[in-house]
Amino acid sequence: LLMSADIDKLVIVLWSAGPEQPVLAAAPFVYALAARALEVDVDMHFTSSTVRWLLPGVADAAYTDAERTKTVGDFIREVKAAGVRLFACGMAMHEHARNQTLIEECDGQAGAATVVSETMHVRARTMIF
């Protein structure tokens, strides 16, 4: 069993948890917060349609639960406050958000090569949602 001291980084790739199904979006953020509580560095990469969470207004309009207690925007602000870095996939931007501005919480764009490079590190782990 690996302990958090054995891991430097968690790379979370959001792929299928996009605005089409906001109830699926809570899990990656919960896992990111749990990793930060264990003092693990966390990068979240938004690919495919999930990149739309990083567009103004989209995340704040989507609730992750039936009681409508928390939006994806709430989660984005919470993980940012915890020190998580958020990256938009350039290919996904071209397909799903062409010429649109990203929210201020986004740390920029990073592509597949960045994700592969990060996940190849022996002290990194990857989760895909």
C-alpha positions as CSV (number, residue, x, y, z in Angstrom):
1,L,0.0,0.0,0.0
2,L,1.4,3.4,-1.0
3,M,1.1,6.2,1.4
4,S,0.7,9.8,0.4
5,A,4.4,10.4,1.3
6,D,5.3,8.1,-1.6
7,I,3.4,10.2,-4.2
8,D,4.3,13.7,-5.4
9,K,1.5,14.4,-7.8
10,L,-2.1,13.4,-8.8
11,V,-3.1,14.1,-12.3
12,I,-6.9,14.1,-12.7
13,V,-8.2,14.0,-16.3
14,L,-11.8,15.0,-16.8
15,W,-13.1,13.5,-20.0
16,S,-16.7,12.3,-19.6
17,A,-17.8,14.4,-16.7
18,G,-18.9,17.4,-18.9
19,P,-21.8,19.8,-18.8
20,E,-24.0,17.2,-20.4
21,Q,-24.1,15.3,-17.1
22,P,-23.2,17.6,-14.3
23,V,-24.0,15.0,-11.6
24,L,-20.8,13.2,-12.7
25,A,-18.7,16.3,-12.2
26,A,-18.5,16.3,-8.4
27,A,-16.3,13.2,-8.1
28,P,-13.1,14.5,-9.7
29,F,-13.3,17.6,-7.5
30,V,-13.9,15.5,-4.3
31,Y,-10.9,13.4,-5.1
32,A,-8.8,16.5,-5.9
33,L,-9.7,17.9,-2.5
34,A,-8.9,14.6,-0.7
35,A,-5.5,14.5,-2.4
36,R,-4.7,18.1,-1.3
37,A,-5.7,17.2,2.3
38,L,-3.0,14.6,2.0
39,E,-0.6,17.3,0.8
40,V,-0.3,15.8,-2.7
41,D,0.1,18.2,-5.6
42,V,-2.9,18.0,-8.0
43,D,-3.3,19.0,-11.6
44,M,-6.7,18.8,-13.2
45,H,-6.8,18.5,-17.0
46,F,-10.1,19.3,-18.7
47,T,-10.5,17.4,-22.0
48,S,-13.3,16.8,-24.5
49,S,-16.5,18.6,-23.6
50,T,-15.4,19.0,-19.9
51,V,-13.3,22.0,-21.1
52,R,-16.6,23.9,-21.2
53,W,-16.5,24.0,-17.3
54,L,-13.7,26.5,-17.7
55,L,-15.9,29.0,-19.7
56,P,-17.6,31.9,-17.9
57,G,-21.0,31.0,-16.5
58,V,-21.1,27.3,-17.5
59,A,-19.9,25.9,-14.1
60,D,-21.9,28.3,-12.0
61,A,-25.1,27.2,-13.8
62,A,-24.7,23.5,-13.2
63,Y,-25.6,21.8,-9.9
64,T,-23.9,18.5,-9.0
65,D,-26.6,17.2,-6.8
66,A,-30.4,16.8,-6.8
67,E,-30.8,19.2,-3.9
68,R,-29.0,21.9,-5.8
69,T,-26.7,22.6,-3.0
70,K,-23.4,22.9,-4.9
71,T,-22.4,24.0,-8.4
72,V,-19.5,22.9,-10.4
73,G,-18.4,26.5,-10.0
74,D,-18.4,26.1,-6.3
75,F,-16.1,23.1,-6.7
76,I,-13.8,24.9,-9.0
77,R,-13.3,27.8,-6.5
78,E,-12.9,25.3,-3.7
79,V,-10.1,23.3,-5.4
80,K,-8.4,26.5,-6.5
81,A,-8.3,27.7,-2.8
82,A,-6.8,24.3,-1.9
83,G,-4.0,24.8,-4.5
84,V,-5.1,22.6,-7.4
85,R,-4.0,23.7,-10.9
86,L,-6.6,23.6,-13.7
87,F,-5.6,23.2,-17.3
88,A,-7.7,23.3,-20.5
89,C,-6.8,21.0,-23.4
90,G,-5.9,22.9,-26.5
91,M,-7.6,20.4,-28.8
92,A,-10.7,20.4,-26.7
93,M,-10.8,24.2,-26.8
94,H,-10.6,24.1,-30.6
95,E,-13.5,21.7,-30.7
96,H,-15.8,22.8,-27.8
97,A,-14.8,26.4,-27.0
98,R,-13.2,28.0,-30.0
99,N,-12.3,31.7,-29.5
100,Q,-13.8,31.8,-26.0
101,T,-12.2,33.2,-22.9
102,L,-11.4,31.0,-20.0
103,I,-12.4,31.7,-16.4
104,E,-9.7,33.3,-14.2
105,E,-9.3,30.1,-12.1
106,C,-7.8,28.3,-15.2
107,D,-4.0,28.1,-15.1
108,G,-3.7,27.9,-18.9
109,Q,-3.7,25.3,-21.6
110,A,-1.9,22.0,-21.6
111,G,-2.1,19.2,-24.2
112,A,-1.8,15.5,-24.3
113,A,2.0,15.6,-24.3
114,T,1.9,17.4,-20.9
115,V,-0.5,14.8,-19.4
116,V,1.5,11.9,-20.7
117,S,4.7,13.4,-19.4
118,E,3.3,14.1,-16.0
119,T,1.7,10.6,-15.6
120,M,5.0,8.9,-16.6
121,H,6.7,10.1,-13.4
122,V,7.2,7.3,-11.0
123,R,5.8,9.4,-8.1
124,A,2.7,10.4,-9.9
125,R,-0.7,8.8,-10.2
126,T,-3.5,9.4,-12.6
127,M,-7.3,9.3,-12.3
128,I,-9.7,9.7,-15.3
129,F,-13.3,10.8,-15.0
